[in-house]
Amino acid sequence: MTIKNSMLYFMILVILGMIVMLLSVKPSNSLCKKHEDLFHSEIKSGMVIEKFIDTLNHATETVVLVDGNKKYILLLIPDSNNKDFEKIRVRDKITKVPNSFQFTLNDSYKFTFDIQCDF
């Protein structure tokens, strides 16, 4: 085996290792903490009251919703939930079962907030 072949194999292993690391990264603990109350809550008649891209927070797609006197902030992940953010409109009705991130928008469109947390 030549040095050139050895370097090629080494580079392939490094790239594969980086891909495995990137695919296995969980969201930051703070993102999970921000959504823990939302995860456990049941939303029966929620309404979207605000929708914006937070340019000061890494262009995070943000949806603010209320259900009764409770207010929730949903920080969507652009790569995973981009089409969901585009579909959501202010004054849309939104519901959610407890202990999940599965939402129903206007009684028809269903989407799942793509985040993996340990709760």
N, C-alpha and C positions, 0 to 999 in steps of 0.2 A: 504494500500500500504506500503510495507516495504521499508526500507532505501536502500536496494540493488536494488529494482525495480526503486526507484526514481533516483538513480545514473545512472542506465542504460538508462532511459528516458532522463536524462540531457545530457549524453554523445552522444546519438543519435541526440538530438537537436543541440548540438555544432557542430557535424560532418556535419549535413545537412546545418547549417548556413555557415560553411566554404566552402562547395561545392558551395552554391549559390553565395558567395562572389567571389570565384575564377572564376566562369563562367561569372560573370557580369563585370569583370575588363576589361577596355578598354586599348589599348596600350598607352604607355607614350606619352605625348604631343610632346616631342622632336622627337619621331619616326614619328609622323604625320607631323611635320614641315619639317623633312628631305625629305619627299616624296610628299609634297604639289605641288611643281613645276612639278614633274613627273605625278601626278594625273591629273592636268589641261592640260598637253601637249598632242598633237597628234603626234604619232611616225609613220611615213609612211614607212621609209626605214632604220630602226635602225639596228645596228649590235653589237653583243656581242663582246667586245674587251678584257674582262678579267673576270675571274671567280675564286673565292678563298674563303676559310674559314678563317675569321679574328679571329685568336686565341687570340689576345689581346683584342678583343671586344666580349667576351662571346661566342666565336666560331660562330659568325654570318656568315651565308651563304651570300656572297656578289657577285653581278653581276654588272659589269660596262658595259654600252652600250652607243653608240653614234648615233645620228641622225643628219646628216649635221654637223654643228659646235657646236651642243649642246651635252653635256655629262651628263648622268644620272647614279646614283648609286642606285641600288635596294638591300635593306637589307631584305632578305627573312626570314620568321619565320620558324625555323626548324621543329616544330611539324606539321605545317599546309602545308608548301610548300616544304617539303623534296624531294618528287618525282619530283617536278618541277625543283628543283636545279640540281638533277641528270640528268635530260633530256637535260638541257641547255648545249651547247658547245660553245667555242670560235669560232667566225666567223658565228654563226647562225644569220639568219635574224629575226628581231623581230618587230612587229607592235603593236600599241595600239590606241584605239579611245580616244578622249579627255574626261575629267571628269569621268574617271573610272580607275580601276586597272585590267582591263581585257586585257590580252596580247595574241598574236598569234605568235607562233614560227614556222618559216619556212613554213608559209602559211597553216599549218595543225594542229599542236598541240596547243590547247587553255588552258590557265590557268588564274586563278584570284589570285592576290596578296591578301592574307587573312589578311586584316587590316581594322579596323573600325575607321574612322576619321570624324570629324564634319566640313567638307568643301564641 
